């Protein structure tokens, strides 16, 4: 359809220009505006423009406004392009952060990533980020972690380091998580402690923001009446943003961000972006905390299971021992009464006998053997019962000396010259004094038996870093060295005298090792300094 | 002269204890069971009782409970071949607990200590 072009008219009638749309009434009277918005799109205008009748004066009049509009469009285009670039960067950054947040179940890693993102130049670029978390009991909002420089000097150093490292945000967060987390936690320890607030203070800025579940942009923190002066002082900033962290409608913490070093004002866009960012961070922290709790429960269960197994084994062992104990108790009753009678009457008779009478020696023998059997019985019962092992800290020298003193007379009668050589300043060691005394006494009694012709006996102790030694060395008076096989073999578990078998059990319970010494014949017993006491072994 | 009652189902133990304690200057009576001891306790007064625990018939611990009820203040020494009864609450009613030994000095010392204590009180 053909129509006359109206571009030169100051005013047109409705329907005169086919390009006008409903609502374009203003353009009927405003030629300049009509020209810019409609005529430039009109084919008729472009057909008429080369016409020599065209009003050049009018064209010159309209030209500056066309140029102005063009420049405006160019500027707008640049701004949009910049915005697009920013949004693309933000999207990339959020994607990168989200990847870590969605995949990590380590709460420290999640926190490192989140706070690095808040403070890194590639991220939000805040100078400092502080994370407060609601504790497990729900009673306190605790200062949990903070990141950022404390002053200009530190900021310069850190930012320079980051710039030089050329790390991506993810790499930066990972490096921080692996190397600086503990250091940073300690750096802000005082601040974090100061910022801790009880949850039952609903008026406090932190709790109020958290419960309102809406972020808060404070432009002058020091004017906030509910913030304690020490907290405001510790923060040391005027402006900051507080973003609540909410997971499944449940408040889990608060994220504080500020520019404590460069004082850059916080823009509304920064706040909005931080709010958006808070959502995945909240979920990630909540999930990681739950995972940590789950892991801890799992560890507790595993530990409980292990203990249960141990207890079952102990019960089994105790049942076996109870059976052994019952038998031992019956034996004790059967043996102890006759021993009491035999030994008791021997003593009675001995008191009434003449010093020179040959019967006196017999009675002494009866008495000696009775004592020996009673001692064996006493220790056997203690070992069989094993309910309350008498392990305590004792001086080994004192123990050896005491046992030797008790047998000194017997050695004298047997013509055995004894030499004692004690290692000076032996540390105390953990042992069952009665059991080890019995063991030592039994060994020395057997040494008496293998040296019928007398001779020399060297008894000594020695100490090393982690063990102590008791040693006997026998030099018989007759030809050939005394044969210690009858003592050593039972100690090595090769049958023999029941008393010595009991000694082997006692020594095993102390974690001791026994060594045989050749020419002159000797026995070395090594007791570990820190033996693991095992009632089951004794 | 202080009067002691020895209660033990082993005849030889009774003989030994009687001989040794008489030598110490005590007047000693013996009983081979809880029933026999209860009868003697009804018949005469004693200053101290030496009581075995594991006996045929009534156990020493049962007799001990009966004595605490009926003869309050009579000192009792439990003298037994077992050390395990020390953990039995009933044995705590006795004034002393001794594991039998051929060396009677511990028993003699305890008897003396307890009698002296009672005499003072």
Interface residues (C-beta under 8 A of the other chain):
Chain A: X325 X329 X332 X333 X336 X337 X338 X339 X340 X341 X342 X343 X344 X345 X346 X347 X348 X367 X370 X371 X374 X378 X381 X385
Chain B: X10 X12 X13 X15 X16 X19 X20 X23 X54 X81 X82 X83 X84 X99 X100 X101 X102 X103 X104
